[in-house]
Every structure is written in C-alpha cells, then in structure tokens.
Amino acid sequence: MAVSSRGTAQTSEAPFAAEADGVDIDVHAFEVGLYQFIDAREPQLFQNIAEKKQLDDQLKGTLNAVVKAFAATFAASKATAA
C-alpha cells in the first residue's frame, strides 16, 4: 500500500462503498473528487493546516464550507448520472 502526499492510502483494492442520506457513495471517488475540488477552490487550505498544525475556527469554517459545497456537487452529479 502506498501513501499519497496528503497521507491517504492508495491501494489497488476495490473502492469502499457506503450509504449516506439514502444515497450509495463510492468513497474513493468522493475522496479523489474532494481533493480536486479543494485544490481548485481553496488551494492554500492544506498548506495552512500544515503550517498551523491545528484547526482554528477559521480553518474549521473553511473546511466545513468546502466539504459541504463539494458534497452538494457530488450528490447532484450522481443524481444526474442515475
């Protein structure tokens, strides 16, 4: 198993699936998409977390907002694909 620069495991195993709010989710696709979304929308987020070595209220707010925004986008893309 390899580890990416963000500390996430990269395996050749089948992706993990889960269900949230009654929607089946490919966790791997969600994770990859989330990182891409953060890189595009908040490119300094991971660097700021690494530099501060803690999640202050500002970072928590930014992280929460970007995850919610991506989750809505991800859910909408899965709904239109179905």
Helices and strands as residue ranges (DSSP letters): E 2-3, E 9-10, E 17-20, E 23-26, H 27-41, H 45-52, H 57-81
